[in-house]
Amino acid sequence: MSIEEEKKSDSFAENVVAVSNDDDDFRLLTADARKAGERALVRKLDRRLMPTAVFIYILNYIDRVAVTAARLQGLEKDLGLTPVQYESILAILYVTYCPAQIPSNMILSYISRPSLYIGACVVAWGLTSALTGVKFSFLITMCRLNECGFPQAAFYPGVMYLLSRWYTRKELAVRAAWFYCGLLISNAFGSLIAAGILAKMQGGAVTMFFGFLTMWPHNTRWLNAAERRLGQVRLAEDAGEADKDSDDLTIYDGLVLAIKDPKTIIFMFMSCSQLLGLSYINFFPTLTQTLGFNTTITFLMAAPPWILASACCVFNAWHADRHGERFWHIASWWWVVILGYIVALSTMATGGRYFSLFLMTTGYCGFALTLTWVSNAIPRPPAKRSVAMGLVNGFGNLGNMMGSYVWSPSYSPQYHQSMIVALCSLVFMRWILIKENKEMDMQEKKLMEGPGRDRIEEAARLEGITFEEAMKRRKGFRYLI
């Protein structure tokens, strides 16, 4: 049967999922071809989007951890830094990185060439990183790290938003985990690589090269019309509406909608609390050095905990997608990190201390799903989702900024005070969720005892169910503890 004859057949209307004027769309979107078409589309997205995103994320964190690697090679002595000055070098990045994520994601949801925008930001931070090695001084280093925060702000929340424009809810977590593995892998080998390039500071040049590579080809020219249409259909079915902003929705409307949604505020504090609890990441080579080995061995021993964390991260995300659950796949890892801190607080023995590092790094298995959960919980409109993701990640990284001062050298080699602060931040998050659940309980109790009870009883009578069954149906969302 030809394409034109198929269009006129009685069964065509039942089999077509979506239509357009393109013959290829009809051929791809029939019911028989739908599953095969989806698999082919997802494979193409995985081959095209994921390797580039992961590799650039590796370069991103190699640029960041160069400072921590340099510390073990005498950075503080060479520059004559005080402990507070070194902590400020780490913290200054977040002064621009955190707030810049919000306008960056607002812009990203409206520009027509996101690959050009993100690629330009990658080139900009690579250039800044390369110039950091021109002259070593505390003031210049501070200024350049501050400048580096602006372009880096576009990358992580921006890429996560772009992934949410192509993958469904049940596909997004594992892709987010693969993407986040770029950070974990860079922590495994970034310090060692950074130590090797510190003398010439060539890492920034490599970042710039891949930034230019990201810009070409732009948009989705590597997808045909049928594949682009199928991508739109998949997301529309996944959320029950098209993944598109209305014509009258402005960039500022997205910001207002995101701020007014209480879930956004909860996610912001959850993200901040987690990152404060995991802020050891900026001091991981220093913590590994407390095991008592030389610099080279320290860098090598820092890798295995992050390799384990990468494997656990992907498995955790795959399991989360398979079961369609988010909270426990995030929060369960908090308890593993807490156990790690308890072990580290209890002993300075090399074996116990090293084991605690493995437990601590697994905390990022949960954090890797935070923006995935935001995307799932605040799916529409896209402008609101984009801003919410920027708000959550931007505010969350204030935890990293605070953490820069929590892990003070004066607390070494035990770092007991630092670990206690990190512990408290994770416990605080659980308290916030319990408090929110209690407030929702009180609101529903008022509804049962107030004027709304008559309406619920009438609705129950019309439906032929009991009042208790009607209330159970009305029972709102609760955070799992």
ZASE-389967 format. One record per residue (C-alpha): x, y, z; residue in one letter. Coordinates in pm, whole numbers, plus 50000, padded with zeros to 5 digits. Layout:
N
XYZA ...
! end
This chain:
481
500005000050000M 501365034449909S 501645062850159I 498745081349999E 496525050250001E 497445043550364E 496375078750459K 492925072550308K 492355038650470S 489865034450755D 492485020350990S 494885048950939F 493155072551181A 493325046351455E 496995038051404N 498485072651360V 499695088651681V 500405122951533A 500325136651180V 501925163550969S 502335170950599N 505585151350583D 505275116150440D 508065103950669D 506005114250972D 503165091350867F 505545062750802R 507245066051144L 504275073951367L 501965045151286T 501315022051579A 503344993451431D 506425014751379A 506115035751694R 508125014051934K 510915008051687A 510985045051604G 511255054451971E 514105030252032R 515975043751731A 515405079751843L 516595073352198V 519695055252072R 520505084551846K 520025109252131L 522225088052357D 525005086552098R 524835123552017R 524015141952338L 525405121152622M 529115116252528P 529595153352457T 527845164052779A 529785139052994V 533175147952851F 532665185352889I 531515179853247Y 534765160953310I 536715190753174L 534565214153384N 535565197753708Y 539185192553607I 539315230453574D 537785233653920R 539825207454106V 543075221353967A 543075244554268V 542725215954516T 545435196254337A 547695226754343A 547205229154718R 548965195954768L 551815208554551Q 552415239954756G 549935265654619L 549435282554957E 553165285655016K 553915298154662D 551265325354679L 551715332455050G 548045324855118L 546475323755460T 543915296055525P 541065321155488V 542445333455156Q 542615298055019Y 539035291655132E 537995324154963S 539555312754635I 537265282354644L 534195301754758A 534485330854515I 533485309054219L 530035304054373Y 529465341454425V 528745344454052T 528005307753975Y 524935305554201C 522915336454100P 523895334453732A 522145300953689Q 518695316453720I 518875341853432P 520905316853229S 518145290853238N 515525317753179M 517355327352860I 517935291252756L 514245283052737S 513705310652477Y 516785311452255I 516665293251921S 520235279651928R 520975265052273P 524045246352143S 525635279352041L 524865295152378Y 526185266252589I 529185261452359G 530115298252392A 529955295352770C 532245264752759V 534775284452552V 534555313852794A 535305293653107W 538085274852925G 539675308052833L 539365320553190T 540945288753324S 543835291553078A 544485327953172L 544565319153543T 548085306053493G 549445338353339V 550295354453670K 550075339354015F 548675363554268S 545865360954517F 543955390654374L 544165379454010I 543285343654099T 540255356254290M 539095377854000C 539475350553739R 537755324053946L 534935348853998N 534715355053623E 534725317453561C 531495314053761G 529415332553502F 529955309253202P 530025277553414Q 526575286553548A 525045278753209A 526315243353182F 524925218853440Y 521365232253487P 521275241653118G 522185206652996V 519785190953247M 516995212953109Y 517875203052751L 517835166052846L 514365171152994S 513275184052651R 514115150752486W 513795122752743Y 510605111452917T 510305109353295R 511175072453297K 514245078253081E 515615109853237L 517115097453565A 519595073153413V 520685099153153R 521105124753429A 523235099353614A 525435092753312W 525835130253272F 526645134753640Y 529245107253613C 531325133553436G 531685150853773L 532375118453959L 534955106253708I 536695139953711S 536995136854089N 538515102354041A 541195113253795F 540845151053774G 543285158654053S 545915135953898L 545385150853551I 545305186053691A 548555179853876A 550175170053547G 549085201553362I 549465227153638L 552875237953517A 551585249153174K 547845253253245M 546845237352913Q 543565222753040G 541665254252952G 542715251252587A 541245216052565V 537995229052716T 537835256852456M 538315231752173F 535355210852286F 533305242452340G 533725251251972F 532935215151880L 529665217352073T 528485246451859M 528525226151535W 526205214251403P 523605234151591H 520115224651703N 518735191451571T 519835189951208R 521065154851283W 517405144351333L 514965141851043N 511495157351054A 509825124951165A 512245120451455E 511755156151573R 507965151651560R 508215118651748L 510295135752015G 507535161452066Q 504815134852075V 506665114252336R 506955143352579L 503365154752520A 502075119952605E 504415117352905D 503065148853071A 499575150052923G 500245182452736E 502685196452483A 506145205852606D 505715241252481K 505085275152638D 501935294352547S 502385324352322D 501485349252595D 503885334352855L 506915356852901T 510325348553042I 509375366553365Y 506125346953397D 508215315453421G 510185330653709L 507025341153895V 505385307053847L 508485289153975A 508845311254284I 505155307654373K 505305269654362D 506115257354717P 507835226754572K 510515249254426T 511335263454769I 511495228754923I 513805216654648F 516025247354691M 516615240355060F 516975203054995M 519665209554734S 521525234254956C 521425210855253S 522705181755047Q 525585201154896L 526635214955233L 526625179155362G 528685168555059L 530975198955052S 534005177355130Y 534255173554751I 536345205354725N 538735191354986F 538775154754887F 542505153354798P 543235169755134T 541085144255319L 542815116055132T 546165130655232Q 545245125255599T 545875088355532L 549575096955550G 550875089655198F 552875111254957N 551235133554695T 551295108754405T 549905080154614I 547285103954757T 546035112754407F 545915075954311L 544035066054629M 541485093654568A 540255076154251A 538665043054371P 535955059154593P 534755079854297W 534835050154059I 532565031254300L 530325061854331A 530015063853949S 528905027553923A 526425031454212C 525125063954060C 524185047653728V 522635017053894F 520645038854137N 519275059953851A 518425029453641W 516525014753936H 514745048053997A 513585049753635D 512495013353641R 510285018453948H 509255054753883G 510365065754232E 512585094654335R 512695103054706F 514125070654844W 516635068554560H 517915102554677I 517465101855054A 518685066355119S 522175077155024W 522105104155294W 522235076655555W 525225060655383V 527035094255394V 526045098655760I 527535064455836L 530685074955655G 530995106155870Y 530415085856187I 533195061556089V 535555090356008A 534735107456338L 535415075356528S 538865066056402T 542095078356246M 543155043056145A 544115041855776T 541685013655687G 538685028555865G 539385063455738R 539735051555378Y 536545030955406F 534695062155523S 535725080055203L 533975053254996F 530785058055200L 530945095955176M 531315097254797T 528135076654743T 526115106754859G 526385120454507Y 524425090254379C 521365106554534G 522195142454454F 522585133754085A 518785128254074L 517835161254239T 517265181153918L 515625150553764T 513095151254047W 512595188653996V 511925182653627S 509465154753708N 507665174053984A 507485207453797I 507105196353433P 504985223653274R 505175249553138P 508785245853017P 509615281853114A 508635274253473K 510575241353472R 513665258353335S 513655285853599V 512915261053878A 515935240353780M 518115271553778G 516775282654117L 517275248654278V 520795243154150N 521825279454201G 520565281554558F 521835246554626G 525405255854540N 525365280854825L 525995249055026G 529275244654838N 530165281054902M 529545277155275M 531405244155267G 534505262155144S 534855276855495Y 533595246355685V 536615224555599W 539195247355756S 542845235655773P 542735243756144S 540435213456186Y 542925189356025S 543765161056027P 540595148656204Q 538145174456056Y 535655165356329H 534025199856335Q 533605199455956S 531975165355958M 529575174856236I 528395205256036V 527895183455727A 525995157555933L 523665183856074C 522835197255728S 521615162955612L 519535157555925V 518085192755882F 516715183255541M 514715154655692R 513295178555953W 512125202355677I 510225174655498L 508585162855823I 507505198755895K 505995202455547E 504025170055587N 502625181555923K 501475214455771E 499645195655493M 498025173255756D 496725203855941M 495335219055621Q 493415187055543E 492165184955902K 490735220155871K 489065209755548L 487405179855718M 486115200556009E 485245232355822G 482615242655567P 484255220955304G 483045189355480R 479495193355344D 480845194954987R 482935163755039I 479975144855191E 477765154754898E 480415143754649A 480765110454835A 476995105054825R 476835111554449L 479735087754386E 478275060954612G 481285059454844I 481875066755213T 483145099755349F 486405082655454E 486945069455100E 486315104054958A 488875119155198M 491375092555103K 490975102554739R 491465138954830R 494525132055043K 497255153454902G 500895147954821F 503235137955104R 507015137455111Y 508405103155195L 510635104955505I 
! end
